[in-house]
Amino acid sequence: WSLLLLHPQGQTFASSTTKSSNVVSTASTTTARSRAKVPPAKSTRGQSTISPPSTIDTAPKGIFRVKTSKNNNMANQNGWASGLSQQDLMEKDTVLVLDEHDNLKGSASKKDSHVFSEGQPRGVLHRAFSVCLFDKSDGRLLLQQRAASKITFPNVWTNTCCSHPLHGMTPNEVDGPEAVACGDPVGVKNAAIRKLYHELGIPMDTFKPSDFKFLTRLHYWAADTVTHGKESPWGEHEIDYVLFVAVDSKNDLKLKPHPEEVDAVKWVTLEELEGMMADKSLLFSPWFRLIVQKWMKDWWKDLDDTMNTDKHCDFVNIQEFDPPQEHLGGAGKATPMFLKGDETKKQGAYGKIQVHKESTLKQFMHLDEVFSALTLLYVKPLKSNLEDDYVKKTFDAADLAFCDDILVKVSRSFAGVIRQLPPSMLVDILIFYLVLRALDTIEDDMTAFESNKVKVKLLKEFHKTALVDPNWTMDGVGEGDEKLLLQQFPKCHRVYQALNPKSKEVIADITRKMADGMAEFVGKDLGQGTLDLKEYKRYCHFVAGLVGEGLSRLFAASGLEPNSFSKEIYLSDQMGFFLQKTNIIRDYLEDYVDKRAFWPQSVWKKYSETGDLGYFTKQSDATVRENSLHCLNELVTDALELVPDCLDYLEKLRCQEVFRFCAIPQVMAIATLEKCFANSDVFTGVVKIRKGMSCKLILNTNSVAEVHGTFHTFATKILDKANELKNNGFEDPSYERTVKSCRAILDRTSEMAKVQKMAVTGNRALFFGIVSAATASMLFAHHVPSLDSTVQTVLKASVIGLIGLAAWWNPLKPASHLKSAREIVKTL
């Protein structure tokens, strides 16, 4: 973009001096030096309109005086720009057009790639570089102020040199993925050498490609609305390679700034740069602001290590940034591309995508669910054991209050289920959940860490830092309440330290194993999902299967479940797989937007005609809709095949509170899978089951029979959907497999489901019988005036109480082997 300005031909430049220490200034005597738009020139082939480079005289007090040279050899180096006008260069020079993963897609002229319009609201994504040149002797950085006559971002201060690698250059300036992966994009470095000469007159033999340190890449865009107004037709959209280079002393460096490119240069310390950026009268380029705000401070203070080690390097990730508010818009009315989300909204990726919910009216039409919601809220709420004497005496009240409060904020659904656990294990599992949530927050944050190495180190050391150091905390990671959890982690640590030794051992061990697994996936590009079903399963094991293992070990450690439960590794894994696969299926769009997806490529690529995971979002296309449902149903079926093992695990439990704790997420999962099956809403937002249904499911987790009944119900619904689709001519490749999975669940649950259905039918009949009798009594009391008013009141109150008792009392219950924790403790 340094060559965007097309000067009128015949323009000449004189020099002037800006009296500022360490500053070189160039200026024009023509009116084109204003910030007004400069129209393209009509060039004459073979006539160069690139202004001659300037020379520098050293003046007293470190002030440099710039003189205009008549020699224009810079533009002719290696034939580049030889005999061409600025307009010719704009049309001739071709930038490297990219996809979002920095893969080369083709080429475009400089002019076309920087145009913001309705057809391309953010221009064309292309490759760029930003060079930061340092003086080793005093640690200063060389800044340049872009020429006032440039079309895009004139007058702004920025890093030493920034431009683009081009097609067709010698030496070659095009790098492939392998060059980036090994940290040595020689093509970009060749381009940097060329442009340092063109913009600043630094001789091309001053640096070799090996002198440059490649640190990372950032994907950013910005409309130049500051210069050209809200409808600006110009802007930047680049994947920018950040390069550091250093000289022993600035005194050994020959600078000849080009007046059409640069107005001034200045050597600054970090403190001076921060002061300049705080000065509202000075403009800075949006890309340089991002580099400074995200990385520069640490890199600069640690310059020796930055230049000589890979400590600060990230060759895998591409950090993504939307521009500040003033650079949104442009002629294409571009809106934020990399949404950060609303921290007050957890569902839908913190407000980034819509959540599909049924209207309030539709929800109220399910009267059984409304009744269940009222029952769970006011009649049979899940009991909280946090007020138990054992809990109060064992743990600090203030710290535990924070842990309970943050648990509700990060996962309201799990909070109620955890609180109803027996006092002897409640806090252990609460802390286990929060510790893993903290670890997961670190893993999920894709922008907080300067490199993957830093993130991996933090993950692998988490069990030795966060669980050992009472003062360990972390700031600037995560969003919303998860961020607060890390900031206030010492409160969790103090509660953790008060747990029994067996529980602490289990929590620390699972945390270590999970961190190792997460670290394995940190460096992988998951923008297009996991590679295959094997990797898909491996990821689910690390983030969910290990949770199941840890819970089983904690159950055994409490004495409320047999010691053998600590060895139920396989079934524990399967329980975790079922929950995690359900979440991954439901969260397709949320994960895709976050560029950290998990749908296995070996499955979805069978149905994506473009070979891109985002293919399924185009639901307006009938072919896409059909293919997306084929893919979705195969993944749902894959998850359904885990159900028999989940039921095996639940049937082994003996403590009623533990059973309910394990069963509630499982019945929620089967209900969610039924909601997702053959549902195209999965590809346009987040699909959620009704809240009333959730309440109903929670109320029906008191026995194996109730849980079997729930699984039987939803397996029947999925089977009915599959058959209906087939009868309507929908050819589902997974149909036979889906039918087989559903029938396996139905065969497994049919006997218990019948018993449960009979109990439900009997209780309903009893309830309506009591209500009918009570209603008759009410009418009788109301229409018999001879009854004393007090007697009438007592009778009415008794009737209301009887109705309430009927709602609460379910006398007909299937036999259950489960016992309360209190009963088990008495037995022990």
LUMKE-37868 format. One line per 8 residues: number of its first residue (from 1); their letters; for each residue y, x, z of C-alpha. Coordinates in steps of 0.02 Angstrom, whole numbers, plus 32768, in hexadecimal, padded with zeros to 4 digits. Example, Ala and Ser with C-alpha at 12.3 -4.5 7.8 and 13.67 -1.06 7.14 Angstrom:
<vonus>
1	as	7F1F 8267 8186; 7FCB 82AC 8165
</vonus>
This chain:
<vonus>
1	wsllllhp	8000 8000 8000; 8072 8097 8003; 8092 807F 7F48; 80BA 7FC6 7F48; 8174 7FDA 7F2B; 81A4 7FD8 7E75; 8250 802B 7E66; 82C6 8009 7DD5
9	qgqtfass	82BF 809A 7D5D; 8342 8120 7D5D; 835F 8110 7E18; 8392 81B1 7E70; 8393 81DE 7F27; 8402 8248 7F93; 83DC 8285 8042; 8425 8263 80EC
17	ttkssnvv	83FF 829B 819C; 83D4 8237 8236; 8408 8298 82D2; 8371 8284 8340; 8301 8308 8389; 8261 8325 8326; 8299 82AA 82A0; 82A0 82BE 81E4
25	stasttta	82FD 8236 8186; 830B 820F 80CC; 837D 818B 8082; 83B7 8146 7FDB; 8467 812D 7F9B; 8432 8093 7F38; 8432 7FDD 7F6D; 8376 7FD9 7F57
33	rsrakvpp	8368 8027 8004; 838E 7F80 8055; 8304 7F10 809A; 8317 7E93 800E; 8287 7E77 7F96; 8285 7EF6 7F0A; 824B 7EB1 7E62; 81C6 7F0F 7DFF
41	akstrgqs	8207 7F85 7D7A; 81E2 7F74 7CC3; 8198 801E 7CA7; 8198 808B 7C0F; 80EE 80D9 7BF6; 80F1 8192 7C1F; 8194 818E 7C81; 8180 81B0 7D3A
49	tisppsti	81EF 8153 7DB4; 81AA 81A6 7E50; 8239 81FA 7EA9; 8234 82B4 7EC6; 81F3 82F0 7F6D; 826F 832B 7FEE; 8279 83D2 8044; 82A6 83F4 80F9
57	dtapkgif	8325 846B 8143; 831F 848B 81FD; 83C4 8463 8252; 83FB 848B 8304; 83B0 842C 8397; 830E 8405 8339; 8361 8393 82BA; 831C 83A0 820A
65	rvktsknn	8388 838B 8170; 8335 8343 80D6; 8360 837B 8027; 8324 832C 7F85; 82BA 839C 7F16; 82BB 8391 7E59; 8203 83BD 7E51; 8189 832D 7E49
73	nmanqngw	80E4 838A 7E4C; 80A1 8321 7EDA; 8084 828A 7E6D; 802A 82F4 7DEC; 7FA6 8343 7E5C; 7EFE 833D 7E03; 7F49 82CB 7D80; 7F63 823C 7DFB
81	asglsqqd	8000 81DA 7DCC; 802A 8258 7D44; 80A5 820C 7CCC; 8093 815E 7D16; 8119 80ED 7D5A; 810B 809C 7E04; 80E0 7FF9 7DAB; 8057 8052 7D49
89	lmekdtvl	8010 8096 7DEA; 800B 7FE9 7E38; 7FA5 7FA9 7DA6; 7F3C 8046 7D8A; 7F0B 8077 7E3C; 7E76 8013 7E77; 7E4D 7FFC 7F2E; 7D9D 7FE4 7F72
97	vldehdnl	7D79 7F2A 7F8D; 7D03 7F07 801F; 7CA0 7E81 8077; 7CB7 7E6A 8132; 7C2F 7EEA 8156; 7C8D 7F74 80F6; 7C15 7F6C 8063; 7C63 7F90 7FBA
105	kgsaskkd	7C73 7EF4 7F4E; 7CE1 7F31 7EC0; 7D94 7F5F 7E9F; 7E42 7F15 7E8E; 7EED 7F58 7E64; 7F5E 7F85 7EF5; 7FD2 7EF9 7EC3; 7F4C 7E71 7EBB
113	shvfsegq	7EFB 7EA4 7F5E; 7F9D 7E91 7FC0; 7FD2 7DE8 7F7C; 7FCA 7D5A 7FFB; 7FBC 7CB1 7FA7; 7F65 7C09 7FB7; 7ED4 7C4E 7F52; 7EC3 7CE7 7FC3
121	prgvlhra	7F1E 7CC0 8066; 7EFD 7D6E 80AD; 7EFC 7DD2 800C; 7E60 7E33 7FDD; 7E00 7E93 8062; 7E01 7F4C 8033; 7DE6 7FF7 8081; 7E72 805C 80CE
129	fsvclfdk	7E8D 80EF 8143; 7F09 811D 81CB; 7F27 81D5 81F0; 7F6D 8211 8297; 7FA7 82C7 828F; 7FBB 8325 8333; 800A 83C9 8368; 7F8D 8423 83D9
137	sdgrlllq	8014 848E 8429; 8072 83FE 847B; 8003 8367 845A; 8085 830C 83F1; 805A 828D 836A; 80B6 8287 82C3; 80FB 81DB 829B; 8149 81A1 81F9
145	qraaskit	81C4 8115 81D8; 8198 80BC 8137; 8221 80B9 80B4; 829A 8028 80BF; 827F 8001 8007; 81C4 7FDF 8015; 818D 7F2F 7FF0; 810E 7F22 807E
153	fpnvwtnt	813F 7F4F 812F; 81DE 7FB2 8108; 823B 800D 8193; 81A5 8007 8209; 816F 809D 826E; 80B7 80C4 825E; 8036 814E 826B; 8042 81EF 8207
161	ccshplhg	7FFA 81AC 8165; 7FA3 810D 812F; 7F63 80DB 8084; 7EC5 80B7 8020; 7E34 8115 7FD3; 7E2D 80ED 7F19; 7DAB 80DA 7E92; 7DA0 8161 7E0C
169	mtpnevdg	7DEE 81F0 7E6D; 7DBB 82A7 7E6E; 7D83 82DA 7EEE; 7D25 8236 7F08; 7D72 81BD 7F86; 7CE6 813B 7F8F; 7C71 813F 8026; 7BCD 80E2 803D
177	peavacgd	7B83 809E 80E0; 7B21 813F 80FF; 7BC2 81A6 8106; 7C0B 8130 8188; 7B6A 812B 81EE; 7B69 81E8 8201; 7C23 81EB 822B; 7C5D 824C 8192
185	pvgvknaa	7CB2 81DE 810E; 7CE5 826F 809E; 7D30 81FC 801B; 7DAC 81B1 8095; 7DD8 8260 80D1; 7DF7 8298 801D; 7E6E 8205 8009; 7EC6 8236 80AA
193	irklyhel	7EE4 82E7 8069; 7F2A 82A0 7FC6; 7FA1 8228 801E; 7FDD 82A5 80A1; 8018 830C 800F; 8065 827A 7FB2; 80C0 822A 8046; 80EB 82C1 80B2
201	gipmdtfk	80DA 8354 803B; 8053 83A8 80A5; 7FFB 841F 802C; 7F4D 83E5 7FFE; 7EFF 8489 8034; 7F40 8471 80E7; 7EAA 8408 8119; 7DF3 83FE 80E9
209	psdfkflt	7D91 835A 80FC; 7D34 83A8 818E; 7DDA 83BA 81ED; 7DEA 82FD 81FF; 7D96 829F 828E; 7D5B 81F1 825D; 7D60 8182 82F8; 7D47 80CB 82CD
217	rlhywaad	7D73 803B 8259; 7DDE 7FA1 8274; 7DE3 7F03 820C; 7E8F 7EB6 8214; 7F08 7E51 81AB; 7FC2 7E2D 81B4; 803E 7DCF 8148; 80E5 7E2A 8134
225	tvthgkes	8146 7D93 8171; 81C1 7E02 81D0; 8204 7E46 812B; 81E9 7DB5 80B4; 81ED 7D1C 8123; 8169 7C99 814C; 8136 7C87 8095; 811D 7D42 807A
233	pwgeheid	80B7 7D66 7FDD; 8084 7E11 801F; 8016 7E50 80AB; 7F86 7EBF 80E0; 7ECD 7E99 80F4; 7E6A 7F37 8114; 7DD7 7F8B 8165; 7E36 8021 81A4
241	yvlfvavd	7DE3 80C9 81C7; 7E3A 8123 8257; 7E44 81E0 823D; 7E87 8265 82B5; 7EB9 8313 827C; 7F15 839F 82D5; 7F76 843E 82AF; 7F8E 84D2 8325
249	skndlklk	804B 84BE 831E; 80C4 844E 82C1; 8128 84EB 8298; 809B 8520 8222; 80A0 847B 81C6; 8104 8465 8126; 814D 83B5 811E; 81A3 8371 8081
257	phpeevda	81AF 82B4 809B; 81B8 824C 7FFD; 8257 81E1 8004; 8205 814D 7FAB; 817C 814C 802E; 81CB 8188 80CF; 8276 8170 8120; 8256 81DF 81B6
265	vkwvtlee	81D4 823E 8218; 81CD 8266 82D0; 815C 82C7 8345; 8140 8266 83E7; 80E3 8271 848B; 807F 81DC 84C9; 810B 81AF 8542; 818C 81B7 84B6
273	legmmadk	8120 8149 8448; 810F 80C7 84D2; 81CB 80CB 84E8; 81E8 80B0 842E; 816E 801F 842B; 81C7 7FCF 84BE; 826B 7FD7 845D; 827D 7F2C 840B
281	sllfspwf	82F5 7F72 8389; 826B 7FDC 833B; 81E5 7F95 82C9; 8131 7FD3 82CD; 80A6 7FB0 8252; 8028 7F30 8290; 7F94 7FA3 826E; 7FDE 8032 82D2
289	rlivqkwm	8008 7FBE 8362; 7F51 7F88 8366; 7F14 803D 8367; 7F8C 806B 83F3; 7F66 7FD3 845D; 7EA9 7FDF 8449; 7E82 8099 8449; 7F0F 8115 8439
297	kdwwkdld	7F36 8133 84F0; 7E85 816A 851D; 7E6B 81CB 847C; 7F11 8227 848A; 7F01 8257 8540; 7E52 8298 851B; 7E84 82E9 8476; 7E15 8383 8482
305	dtmntdkh	7D78 831A 849E; 7DB2 829C 841D; 7DBD 8323 8398; 7D23 8387 83C7; 7CA3 8307 8405; 7C67 8259 83D9; 7C98 8217 8483; 7D14 819A 843B
313	cdfvniqe	7CBD 8179 8395; 7C74 80D5 835C; 7C23 80E0 82B0; 7BC8 8039 82BE; 7C41 7FB0 82F1; 7CDA 7F73 8293; 7D5A 7F35 8310; 7DB1 7E95 82D8
321	fdppqehl	7E64 7E63 82F8; 7ED7 7DD5 82CA; 7F8F 7E03 82B9; 8015 7DD9 8339; 8063 7D2D 8328; 80F4 7D68 82BD; 807D 7DA7 8235; 8018 7D07 8221
329	ggagkatp	8038 7C95 818C; 807D 7CD9 80E9; 8072 7C82 8041; 7FBD 7C55 8063; 7FE8 7C0C 810F; 7F60 7C78 815B; 7F26 7C4B 820A; 7EC8 7CBA 8287
337	mflkgdet	7E28 7CFF 823E; 7DD8 7D4D 82D7; 7DF4 7CC5 8358; 7DF1 7CFC 840E; 7DD6 7C4B 8448; 7E15 7BE0 84D7; 7DDC 7C2B 857C; 7DE0 7B7D 85CB
345	kkqgaygk	7D59 7B41 8553; 7CAB 7B8B 855F; 7C53 7B16 84E7; 7C6A 7B3C 8430; 7C89 7BF8 8446; 7D21 7BDC 84B5; 7D6B 7B59 8444; 7D4F 7BB6 83A0
353	iqvhkest	7CDD 7B30 8357; 7CC7 7A77 8374; 7C4A 7A2C 83EC; 7BEC 7995 83A8; 7BEF 790C 842B; 7BCD 7853 8423; 7C61 77E3 8447; 7C78 779D 84F6
361	lkqfmhld	7C50 76EF 84B6; 7BAA 7728 846B; 7B7D 7782 850C; 7B9F 76E4 8572; 7B2B 7683 84FF; 7A98 76E3 854A; 7A92 767D 85EA; 79FC 76D9 8632
369	evfsaltl	7A5D 777D 8624; 7AF9 7731 8672; 7A8D 76F5 8701; 7A3F 77A3 8711; 7AEC 77F3 8715; 7B25 777F 87A0; 7A83 779C 87FF; 7A92 785A 87F2
377	lyvkplks	7B49 7857 8825; 7B44 77DA 88B4; 7A93 77A9 88E3; 7A21 783F 88CC; 7A8D 78D9 88AE; 7A38 7982 88AD; 7A43 79BD 8960; 7AA0 7A61 8980
385	nleddyvk	7A50 7AD4 8A01; 7AE5 7B49 8A0A; 7B16 7AFC 8AB0; 7A6F 7B25 8AFE; 7A79 7B88 8BA2; 7A11 7C17 8B5A; 7A8C 7C2D 8ACA; 7B24 7C23 8B3B
393	ktfdaadl	7AE1 7CA4 8BB5; 7AA5 7D1F 8B2F; 7B36 7D29 8AB5; 7BF2 7D3E 8AC0; 7C40 7C93 8AA8; 7CD4 7CCA 8A3D; 7C6B 7D36 89C8; 7BE6 7CB0 89B6
401	afcddilv	7C6D 7C2E 8993; 7CAE 7C9A 8903; 7BFD 7CB0 88BE; 7BDC 7BF5 88C6; 7C84 7BCC 8876; 7C71 7C48 87E8; 7BBF 7C0B 87CB; 7C02 7B5B 87AE
409	kvsrsfag	7C85 7BA0 8736; 7C12 7C0C 86CD; 7B84 7B8E 86CC; 7B9C 7AE3 8718; 7AEF 7AAB 86E0; 7A95 7B39 8739; 7B00 7B2A 87D6; 7AB7 7A84 880E
417	virqlpps	7A05 7ABB 87E7; 7A1A 7B5C 884B; 7A6D 7B09 88E0; 79D8 7A94 88FD; 7962 7B28 8913; 791E 7B4B 89C1; 7997 7BAD 8A30; 791F 7C40 8A3A
425	mlvdilif	7932 7C65 897F; 79CF 7C08 894A; 7A4A 7C99 895C; 79CE 7D16 8914; 79C5 7CB6 8871; 7A7F 7C8E 8871; 7AA7 7D48 8879; 7A1D 7D72 87FC
433	ylvlrald	7A70 7CFA 8781; 7B20 7D3F 879E; 7AE8 7DF4 878C; 7A95 7DCF 86E6; 7B2B 7D68 86AE; 7B9C 7DFC 86D2; 7B29 7E6E 866E; 7B24 7DF0 85E0
441	tieddmta	7BE2 7DE8 85DE; 7BEA 7EA3 85C0; 7B6A 7E97 8534; 7BC1 7E04 84DF; 7C70 7E50 84D8; 7C83 7E99 842A; 7D34 7EDB 8439; 7D4F 7F1E 84EA
449	fesnkvkv	7CF9 7FC6 84D4; 7D36 8055 8469; 7C86 807C 842F; 7BD2 8044 843D; 7BAB 80E1 849F; 7C22 80AA 8527; 7BD6 7FFD 852E; 7B23 803F 8531
457	kllkefhk	7B4E 80B6 85BD; 7B9B 8029 8625; 7B04 7FB9 8606; 7A83 803C 8633; 7AE0 806F 86D1; 7B07 7FBF 870A; 7A78 7FB7 8788; 7AAF 805F 87D0
465	talvdpnw	7B69 8036 87D4; 7B89 7F7D 87EB; 7AF4 7F67 8860; 7B13 8007 88C3; 7BCE 8026 88C9; 7C21 7FA1 8938; 7CC8 7FBC 88E1; 7C88 7FB3 882E
473	tmdgvgeg	7CEE 7F3F 87BF; 7D1B 7F2C 8708; 7DB8 7EE9 86B6; 7DE0 7EB5 8604; 7D2F 7E82 85D8; 7CF7 7DD1 85AF; 7D5A 7D31 85AB; 7D89 7CAD 862A
481	deklllqq	7D1C 7CA0 86C4; 7CA3 7D27 868A; 7D35 7DA0 8688; 7D61 7D6A 873A; 7CAD 7D86 8770; 7CB7 7E3D 873D; 7D63 7E51 878B; 7D27 7E0C 8832
489	fpkchrvy	7C77 7E54 882E; 7C84 7EAC 88D9; 7C74 7DFF 8929; 7BCF 7DE6 88CF; 7B99 7E94 8901; 7BB3 7E70 89BA; 7B47 7DD5 89B0; 7AC4 7E37 894D
497	qalnpksk	7ABD 7EBA 89D6; 7A94 7E34 8A57; 79F9 7DFA 89F8; 794A 7E29 8A33; 790C 7ED1 89EE; 7886 7E83 897E; 7905 7E16 8926; 797D 7EA7 890D
505	eviaditr	78F1 7F0E 88C3; 78C4 7E85 8847; 797A 7E67 8814; 799D 7F20 87FA; 78FC 7F3A 8797; 7918 7EA6 8722; 79CF 7ED7 870C; 799A 7F86 86D7
513	kmadgmae	7917 7F45 865D; 798E 7EC6 8612; 7A19 7F46 85FF; 79A2 7FBC 85A4; 7973 7F2F 852F; 7A27 7EFE 8510; 7A53 7FB3 84ED; 79CC 7FB6 8468
521	fvgkdlgq	7A27 7F2A 840B; 7ADA 7F65 8426; 7ADA 7FD8 8390; 7A87 7F5B 831D; 7AEC 7EF8 82A0; 7AC2 7E44 82D1; 7B44 7DF3 8263; 7AB4 7DB3 81F7
529	gtldlkey	7A38 7D95 8284; 799D 7DF2 82BC; 792E 7E41 8238; 788E 7DDF 8252; 782C 7D75 82CE; 77F1 7E10 832A; 78A3 7E4B 834C; 78D8 7D97 8372
537	krychfva	784F 7D8C 83F5; 787A 7E37 843B; 792E 7E06 8455; 78FA 7D63 84AA; 7889 7DC8 851D; 7916 7E39 8556; 7996 7DB1 8577; 7926 7D21 85B0
545	glvgegls	7870 7D55 85C5; 78A4 7DD6 8647; 7904 7D4F 86A4; 7863 7CEB 86AE; 7806 7D83 86EF; 788C 7DA2 8772; 7889 7CED 87AC; 77CC 7CEE 87BD
553	rlfaasgl	77D6 7D8B 8827; 785E 7D3F 8893; 77F6 7CA1 88AA; 7764 7D0A 88E5; 77D3 7D75 8956; 7811 7CD8 89AE; 7762 7CA5 89DF; 777D 7BF7 8997
561	epnsfske	770F 7C20 8902; 766E 7C88 8903; 7679 7D45 88F1; 761C 7D34 884D; 76BD 7CEF 8802; 7707 7D9D 87FE; 7685 7DC6 8779; 76A1 7D2E 870B
569	iylsdqmg	76FA 7D9A 868B; 76BB 7D45 85EC; 76E2 7C92 8620; 7788 7CC8 866A; 77B4 7D16 85C2; 7784 7C77 8565; 77F1 7C0C 85D7; 7885 7C7F 85B1
577	fflqktni	785E 7C81 84F6; 7861 7BC4 84EE; 790D 7BB7 853F; 7959 7C48 84DE; 7918 7C12 8435; 795E 7B64 8454; 7A08 7BAE 847D; 7A05 7C1E 83E4
585	irdyledy	79D8 7B8C 8372; 7A61 7B1D 83BB; 7AE4 7BA8 83B8; 7AD1 7BD8 8300; 7B88 7BC1 82D2; 7BCF 7C02 8376; 7B6B 7CA3 8365; 7B94 7CB4 82AC
593	vdkrafwp	7C4E 7CA3 82CF; 7C3F 7D29 8356; 7BE1 7D97 82D7; 7B51 7DAC 8351; 7AC8 7D3A 8310; 7A0E 7D36 8335; 79BB 7CC5 82B6; 7932 7D35 8269
601	qsvwkkys	7955 7D6C 81B7; 789D 7D5E 818A; 78B0 7CA2 81A4; 7960 7C73 816B; 7963 7CE2 80CF; 78D8 7C75 8088; 7955 7BE7 8080; 79FE 7C3C 8062
609	etgdlgyf	7A21 7C49 7FA8; 7AAC 7CC8 7FC4; 7A4E 7D35 8040; 7AD9 7D17 80BF; 7AC4 7CC0 8166; 7B69 7C67 814D; 7B1E 7C0D 80B6; 7AE6 7B7F 8127
617	tkqsdatv	7B98 7B53 815E; 7BC1 7B0A 80B2; 7B7E 7A5E 80DE; 7BE3 7A05 8057; 7B62 7A45 7FDA; 7AC4 79DA 7FD1; 7A53 7A6E 7FA8; 7A98 7AD1 803A
625	renslhcl	7A7B 7A3C 80AE; 79C6 7A2E 8079; 79A4 7AE8 8087; 79FA 7AF2 8130; 798C 7A68 8177; 78F1 7AC1 8135; 7926 7B5D 8192; 7959 7B00 8230
633	nelvtdal	78B6 7A9E 823B; 784E 7B3C 8229; 78A9 7B8D 82BC; 789B 7AEF 8326; 77E1 7AE9 8303; 77D0 7BA0 8333; 781C 7B75 83DC; 77AF 7AD9 83F3
641	elvpdcld	7713 7B44 83E9; 7743 7B8F 8492; 773C 7AE9 84EF; 7683 7AED 8526; 769E 7B95 857E; 773B 7B51 85D3; 76D7 7ABD 8615; 7650 7B35 8653
649	yleklrcq	76D1 7B93 86B8; 771D 7AF6 8704; 7672 7AB5 8737; 7650 7B54 879A; 76E6 7B39 880C; 76CD 7AE9 88B8; 777D 7ADF 8903; 77D9 7A42 88CD
657	evfrfcai	7887 7A91 88D1; 784B 7B26 886C; 77F3 7AB2 87F3; 7893 7A4E 87D9; 78F8 7AEE 87C3; 7881 7B26 8738; 7864 7A7C 86EA; 7919 7A44 86D2
665	pqvmaiat	7945 7ACC 8651; 78A0 7AAC 85F7; 78BB 79F0 85E1; 796F 7A13 85AB; 792A 7A8A 8528; 78AD 7A0F 84DC; 7937 798A 84D6; 79AB 7A06 847F
673	lekcfans	7926 7A34 83FF; 790D 797C 83D7; 79CA 796B 83C1; 79CF 7A03 834E; 7937 79D8 82E4; 796E 79A8 8233; 7A22 799C 8271; 7AA4 79E9 81FB
681	dvftgvvk	7B25 79E5 8289; 7AD7 7A88 82C4; 7B2E 7ADE 8231; 7BDB 7A97 8252; 7BEA 7AA4 830F; 7B8C 7AA4 83B3; 7B11 7A16 83CF; 7B08 79D2 8482
689	irkgmsck	7A99 794F 84D1; 7AF0 78BF 8529; 7B25 78DB 85DE; 7AD0 783A 8611; 7A2F 7878 85C3; 7A40 791B 8625; 7A4D 78B7 86C6; 79B5 7851 8697
697	lilntnsv	7951 78EF 8672; 7983 793E 8718; 794A 78A3 8778; 78A0 78AB 8723; 786B 795A 8759; 7819 7930 87FF; 7765 7942 87C5; 76F7 7985 873B
705	aevhgtfh	76DC 78D3 86FE; 7797 78B5 86E9; 77AD 7957 8689; 7716 7930 861B; 7763 7887 85F9; 7806 78D7 85C0; 77AF 7953 854C; 7743 78C8 8506
713	tfatkild	77DD 785E 84E1; 783D 78E4 8483; 77A5 7927 8426; 7787 7875 83EA; 783C 7869 83AE; 7830 790D 834E; 778C 78D6 82FE; 77D9 782F 82CD
721	kanelknn	786E 788A 827E; 77FC 78FD 821B; 7795 786A 81DA; 7830 7806 81AE; 7876 7898 814A; 77D1 78AB 80EE; 77CA 77F1 80C8; 787B 77FD 8082
729	gfedpsye	7849 7887 800A; 7888 791D 806C; 7812 79AE 8049; 7813 7A16 80E8; 77B1 7ABA 80D7; 7791 7AB7 8194; 7756 7A02 819B; 769D 7A25 81BB
737	rtvkscra	76C6 7AA8 823D; 7742 7A34 8293; 76C3 79A7 8299; 7640 7A1C 82E2; 76B8 7A5A 836A; 76ED 79AA 839B; 763A 796B 83A2; 7609 79FE 840F
745	ildrtsem	7692 79CA 848A; 7660 7913 8481; 75A8 793A 849F; 75D7 79A6 8534; 764C 7926 8584; 7607 787B 8551; 759E 785A 85ED; 7626 7884 866B
753	akvqkmav	76A8 782F 85FF; 7646 778B 8609; 763E 7797 86C6; 76F9 77BA 86CD; 771F 772A 8657; 76BC 76B2 86C3; 771B 76EA 875E; 77C2 76D6 8705
761	tgnralff	7793 7629 86C6; 775A 75F3 8773; 77F7 7633 87C7; 7865 75DB 8748; 780A 7538 8764; 781C 754D 8820; 78D5 7577 880D; 78FC 74E0 87A3
769	givsaata	7895 7472 8817; 78FB 74AC 88AD; 799E 7497 884E; 796C 73E7 881A; 793D 73B6 88CB; 79DD 7403 890E; 7A46 73A8 888D; 79F4 7302 88BD
777	smlfahhv	7A18 7325 8975; 7ACE 734B 894C; 7AE0 72A8 88ED; 7A8D 7249 897B; 7B02 7295 89FC; 7B98 7270 8991; 7B6C 71B8 8974; 7B37 7188 8A25
785	psldstvq	7BDC 7166 8A7F; 7B83 713E 8B22; 7B59 71F7 8B39; 7BCC 7255 8BAB; 7C41 72CC 8B4E; 7C01 735E 8BB4; 7B4E 7333 8B86; 7B82 7329 8ACF
793	tvlkasvi	7BD4 73D4 8AD7; 7B3C 7422 8B2B; 7AC8 73D1 8AAD; 7B30 740E 8A19; 7B39 74BE 8A60; 7A7D 74BE 8A7A; 7A62 7487 89C7; 7AD3 7512 8985
801	gliglaaw	7A76 758F 89F1; 79D0 754E 89AE; 7A0B 7568 88FB; 7A41 7619 8927; 7998 7639 8978; 7941 75F9 88DD; 79A5 7673 8872; 7979 7705 88E3
809	wnplkpas	78C6 76D8 8911; 783D 76F6 8893; 77A2 76CB 88F6; 772B 76DC 8863; 7716 7797 8842; 768B 77FA 87EF; 7629 7869 8863; 7672 7919 886F
817	hlksarei	7631 79BD 88B4; 76E2 79FA 88D6; 771F 7A13 8988; 77CD 7A2C 89CC; 7800 7AD9 8A05; 7806 7A9A 8AB7; 7751 7A61 8AAE; 771A 7B07 8A64
825	vktl	7775 7B69 8AEB; 771F 7B00 8B72; 7676 7B25 8B21; 769D 7BDF 8B1C
</vonus>
